Each structure stands twice: as structure tokens, then as C-alpha cells.
Amino acid sequence: MSFLLSAARRVVGLVVGDWLQSAVVVFLLAAGWLAVPRFGSPALVLLVVLLAGQLVWFARVDAVRQSRP
């Protein structure tokens, strides 16, 4: 029974994490869509940095979650 509960928690965590990460990416892309025409290349650089940062953040959170027993 413990195995099933652990597996269920892991699946729910993956789905929720994926949806949250997808929502963050869509939000950043939408913000970039509006910002790049107005502010030019600085906004594009900021968009790339934010997208890379969210990727690192979610990878770190996932690694910490997996390292816990």
C-alpha cells in the first residue's frame, strides 16, 4: 500500500509541476511577445534570461524533490 501511495504522490507531483512550468513558460512568452516590439533587443535578452532561469529553477526544485526520501 505504501508503494501505491508513493507512486500516486509522484505522478501527481509531476503533473502539477509540468502544468505550473508550462504556465510560467506561456506567461513569459506572452510577456516577451508584448515587450520585444516596444523595447527591442534588451527585452529579448531579458526574455532569454528569464526562460533559462525558469528552466534552472524548475530543474532544481525537481532535483530537491527527488533527493528527499
PyMOL commands that set and color helices and strands:
alter all, ss='L'
color gray80, all
select helices_A, chain A and resi 2-39+41-67
alter helices_A, ss='H'
color red, helices_A
deselect
rebuild
show_as cartoon
